[in-house]
Amino acid sequence: MAKIFCVANQKGGVGKTTTTVNLAAGLAKIGQRVLMIDLDPQGNATMGSGVDKRKLALTVYDVLIESATIAEACVKSEKLIAAGCGYDVLGANRELAGAEVELVQLERREKRLKLALAVVDNDYDFVLIDCPPSLSMLTLNGLCSAHGVVVPMQCEYFALEGLTDLVNTIKQVHANLNKDLQIIGLLRMMFDPRITLQQQVSDQLKEHFAEKVFNTVIPRNVRLAEAPSYGLPGVVFDPASKGAQAFVTFAEEMVERIKGM
């Protein structure tokens, strides 16, 4: 049975897509069967997984309007397979923006993705969903499908404010739509221990959220930032970089953490 996780944060620019593709590659590297779902119309997670969003015949849009199954729409990246980090990609492109309007009129509009995932439940160990930075019908589909939420965040003051909003949203979805939903953990991204404020915010996070804060910290790393321009996760682009090694460690921590779920 697959463990389904949304990578979500209502604040933009915190590293959601970087987290999704590198965690997917890290999990695949340590032998897990992974499906990565791109729910953002920008399609950055698709491109960052070595898949050209402009050439996709079927996308997550087709799955949401029930004109295709996940098995029919998902693709594999040859680049990632060659690197030993292959995972399945249910991609997105600009047409997903139209799904927002169409879904409003459809039955079971917030459960479409959940129903589609039930069919492939035994095919994967992990399903990772990259959510857009707003609470939209697309994000709601992700949250209704998931067992938990991984929250990437930078250790900055405004990030704490955004985190409060996200926690409230997750509580509402848990109460009304998905009783399984919980915060799996907070991932500190782009972390620089030399900056006093970041260290202070990190300490506050650990004080308030205790064991919900992942032990792994993803450092600020140029190679991780360069990787998307080559259409690759950092774990594949430069496996020896500190950022890539941190994500493989994070993947191992994720596997350990979900054993108790």
C-alpha positions in Angstrom: 0.0 0.0 0.0 1.4 3.4 -1.1 2.1 6.2 1.4 0.8 9.4 -0.2 2.3 12.7 0.8 1.6 16.2 -0.3 4.6 18.6 -0.4 2.8 21.9 0.5 3.3 25.4 1.8 1.0 28.3 1.0 4.1 30.6 0.9 5.8 30.6 -2.5 9.5 30.2 -3.1 10.3 27.9 -0.1 11.5 25.0 -2.2 8.4 22.8 -2.6 9.3 21.6 -6.1 13.0 21.2 -5.2 11.9 19.0 -2.2 9.4 16.9 -4.3 11.8 16.0 -7.1 14.8 15.4 -4.9 12.9 13.4 -2.4 11.4 11.3 -5.2 14.9 10.7 -6.7 16.4 10.0 -3.2 13.7 7.5 -2.4 14.1 5.8 -5.8 17.9 5.7 -5.2 17.4 3.7 -2.0 15.1 1.2 -3.7 11.6 2.6 -3.2 8.9 2.6 -6.0 7.9 6.2 -6.4 5.2 8.1 -8.3 5.6 11.9 -8.5 2.5 13.9 -9.3 2.8 17.5 -10.4 -0.3 19.5 -9.4 1.1 22.9 -10.4 0.1 24.3 -13.8 3.6 25.7 -14.2 4.9 22.1 -14.5 8.2 22.8 -12.9 8.3 19.4 -11.1 7.7 17.7 -14.4 10.5 19.6 -16.2 12.8 19.1 -13.1 12.2 15.3 -13.4 13.6 15.2 -17.0 10.2 15.2 -18.7 9.3 17.8 -21.3 5.9 19.1 -20.3 5.2 20.4 -23.9 5.4 16.9 -25.4 3.1 15.1 -22.9 0.1 13.4 -24.6 -1.6 12.9 -21.3 -1.2 14.8 -18.0 -2.7 15.0 -14.5 -5.4 17.1 -16.1 -6.7 14.1 -18.0 -6.7 12.1 -14.8 -8.7 14.7 -12.9 -11.4 15.0 -15.6 -11.4 11.1 -15.8 -10.5 10.8 -19.4 -7.4 8.8 -18.6 -6.0 6.6 -15.8 -2.8 7.2 -13.9 -1.3 4.1 -15.5 -2.1 5.6 -18.9 -0.9 9.1 -18.2 2.3 8.6 -16.2 5.7 8.5 -17.9 9.3 7.6 -17.0 12.4 9.8 -17.5 15.2 7.9 -19.3 17.8 10.2 -17.8 16.7 9.3 -14.3 16.5 5.5 -15.0 20.1 5.7 -16.4 21.2 7.3 -13.1 19.5 4.6 -11.0 17.0 7.1 -9.6 14.0 6.3 -11.9 10.5 7.2 -10.7 7.2 7.6 -12.5 6.0 11.1 -13.4 2.3 12.2 -13.7 3.1 15.5 -15.3 1.4 18.8 -15.7 1.4 21.7 -18.1 -0.6 24.9 -18.7 -3.8 23.1 -19.5 -4.1 22.2 -15.8 -5.0 25.8 -15.1 -8.3 25.2 -16.9 -9.1 22.2 -14.6 -9.6 24.7 -11.8 -12.7 26.1 -13.5 -13.9 22.7 -14.8 -13.6 20.9 -11.5 -16.0 23.3 -9.7 -18.9 22.0 -11.8 -18.1 18.3 -11.4 -19.3 15.7 -8.9 -16.7 14.5 -6.3 -14.6 17.4 -7.4 -12.2 17.3 -4.4 -11.9 13.5 -4.5 -10.9 12.9 -8.1 -7.2 12.3 -7.5 -7.9 10.1 -4.5 -10.2 7.8 -6.6 -7.6 7.6 -9.4 -4.8 6.8 -6.9 -6.8 3.9 -5.3 -6.4 2.0 -8.6 -2.6 2.1 -8.4 -2.3 1.7 -4.7 -0.2 -1.5 -4.8 2.1 -0.3 -7.6 4.1 2.2 -5.4 5.7 2.6 -2.0 5.5 6.4 -2.1 3.4 8.9 -4.0 4.6 12.5 -3.7 2.4 15.3 -4.8 3.8 18.8 -5.6 1.1 21.3 -4.8 0.7 24.9 -6.0 1.4 27.7 -3.5 -2.3 28.5 -3.1 -5.3 26.7 -1.5 -7.0 25.9 -4.8 -9.2 23.0 -6.0 -5.9 21.4 -7.2 -4.3 21.6 -3.7 -7.5 20.4 -2.2 -7.4 17.3 -4.4 -3.9 16.7 -3.2 -4.8 17.1 0.5 -7.8 14.9 0.2 -5.7 12.1 -1.3 -2.8 12.2 1.2 -1.9 10.5 4.4 0.2 13.4 5.4 1.9 16.7 4.5 5.6 17.4 4.2 6.2 21.1 4.8 9.4 22.6 3.3 10.2 26.0 4.8 13.0 28.5 5.2 14.0 29.5 8.7 12.8 33.1 8.3 10.3 35.2 10.3 7.6 35.4 7.5 7.8 31.6 7.1 6.5 31.1 10.6 3.5 33.3 9.8 2.7 31.3 6.7 3.1 28.0 8.7 0.3 29.1 11.0 -2.1 29.4 8.0 -1.1 26.1 6.6 -1.6 24.3 9.9 -5.1 25.8 10.1 -5.9 24.6 6.5 -4.7 21.1 7.3 -6.9 21.0 10.4 -9.9 22.1 8.4 -9.3 19.4 5.7 -8.7 16.8 8.4 -12.0 17.7 10.1 -14.2 17.9 7.0 -12.7 15.9 4.2 -9.8 13.6 5.1 -9.5 12.1 8.6 -6.1 10.5 7.7 -4.4 13.9 7.0 -1.7 15.0 9.4 1.6 16.9 9.2 4.3 14.3 8.7 7.1 16.8 9.3 8.7 20.2 8.7 11.8 20.3 6.5 14.3 23.1 7.0 15.4 24.2 3.5 18.2 26.5 2.2 19.6 26.5 5.7 22.7 28.5 6.6 23.8 28.0 10.2 26.0 31.1 10.0 22.9 33.3 9.9 21.8 33.9 13.5 18.1 34.5 12.6 17.9 31.2 10.8 19.3 29.4 13.8 16.8 31.2 16.1 13.8 30.3 13.9 15.1 26.7 13.7 15.2 26.6 17.5 11.6 28.0 17.7 10.4 25.4 15.3 11.9 22.6 17.3 10.4 24.1 20.5 6.9 24.3 19.1 6.7 21.2 16.8 9.2 18.9 18.6 9.5 15.6 16.8 7.5 16.9 13.8 10.7 18.7 12.7 12.8 16.4 10.5 16.4 15.8 11.8 17.7 16.3 8.3 18.5 19.9 7.2 18.9 20.8 3.6 21.7 23.3 3.2 21.8 26.3 0.9 23.5 24.7 -2.1 24.4 26.1 -5.6 24.3 22.7 -7.2 20.7 22.1 -6.1 19.8 25.5 -7.6 21.5 24.7 -10.9 20.0 21.3 -11.4 16.5 22.3 -12.7 18.1 24.2 -15.7 19.4 20.8 -16.8 16.0 19.1 -16.3 17.3 16.9 -13.4 16.9 16.6 -9.6 20.0 17.7 -7.7 20.4 14.1 -6.5 21.1 13.0 -10.1 22.8 16.2 -11.4 25.6 16.2 -8.8 25.3 13.2 -6.4 28.4 14.3 -4.5 27.1 17.8 -3.6 26.1 18.5 0.0 22.5 19.2 -1.1 22.1 15.9 -2.9 23.6 14.0 -0.1 21.2 15.7 2.4 18.2 14.7 0.3 19.3 11.0 0.2 19.7 11.2 4.0 16.2 12.8 4.1 14.8 10.0 2.0 16.2 7.5 4.5 14.7 9.4 7.4 11.3 9.5 5.6 11.3 5.7 5.2 12.1 5.3 8.9 9.4 7.8 10.0 6.6 6.2 8.1 7.3 2.7 9.5 5.3 3.7 12.6 2.3 5.0 10.6 
